[in-house]
């Protein structure tokens, strides 16, 4: 406890130091304002900082279950929105201080009769302070916009995948995919319902859900089960579990309680009319022709994610199917096991990455920080004759918003090559 207290106090001291240093830019910019406006701005600045510091203390010292995990995420989001702009401001102030220090050192080593123009230094300081404030405002505005608008700005992404062995009856077969609902993070039921309605307007032949229905607990679906039960398709809705669905990231009263939570979640899938695939397969049939759909439990190549999935078990009995589709939550599974061992699995559907809920996707540029952790993190990938589609996620986790990486409803059309 004492060690934790030390680190918390150290963290708070660093926050205070950043606050104080960043305020120098604010003070410089408002120096010519009236006394009333200077006082209002100063009071507002430090009041917000005090609230954020208080929130950080609550985050560290109060139990997650007492606060509620959404409340904790809001506290940390507040810290980020407050801290990130100030860090950028501090960078500009440090640049100004470095120039000042360099001039001072030069003056000591090579004194001259001419004094360094203090007026120029003030002009430069004002310029850097104002630039820092403008640059610092960008991420703050972006994050707020990502919460207010981006979190539920559902986008349809359409792709066509040609398959040489696709039965003629499946030419033009339309699949809708969603992933990573994370219902425990939702705060706008109306918006979530709107996303489901948008999906249903696409009139898919089948719907795939690739894991992480909840953050940790089956009870998180209580207020949203009726919404997601509206998802349907002629050939059915099929789902798998993601790493968050097992409740591995929270404490339980007993192992039995955790197991019961998982059973409750499985029942939730059933009550919504979803066919949960637990290391098993189904056959999709159109006009007497069939393709195989395999679904496995979570299987992550990275050590911190569980390997509950048993692809061999799901694969057994599908050997003769002309086309095999796989639902597997974690995209790292594709390169780690699917491609090396199952070259006849035509398409794997995954999620998990969320596109880190932050990135840029414009013509000619596709970037997200998550690409430094996952080679395949968003969209369609192909290696030889096998495909992987990584859905960017329907919900959000941690940061309750999305910036440049909007929630996705995938519409994939299978066509005969």
Secondary structure, 3 states (H helix, E strand, C coil): CHHHHHHHHHHHHHHHHHHHHHHHHHHHHCCCCCHHHHHHHHHHHHHHHHHHHHHHHHHHHCCHHHHCHHHHHHHHHHHHHHHHHHHHHHHHHHHHHHHHHHHHHHHHHCCCCCCCCHHHHHHHHHHHHHHHHHHHHHHHHHHHHHHHCHHHCCEEEEEEEEECCCCHHHCCEEEEEECCCCHHHCCCHHHHHHHHHHHHHCCCCEEEEECCCCCCCHHHHCCCHHHHCCCCCCCCEEEECCHHHHCCCCCCCCHHHHHHHHHHHHHHHHHCCEEECCCEEEEEEECCEEEEEEECCCECCCCCCCECCCHHHHHCCCCCCCCEEEEEEECHHHHHHHHHHCCCCCEEEEECCHHHHECEEECCEEECHHHHCCCCCCEEEEECCEEEEECCCCCCCCCCCCECCCCEEEEEEEEEC
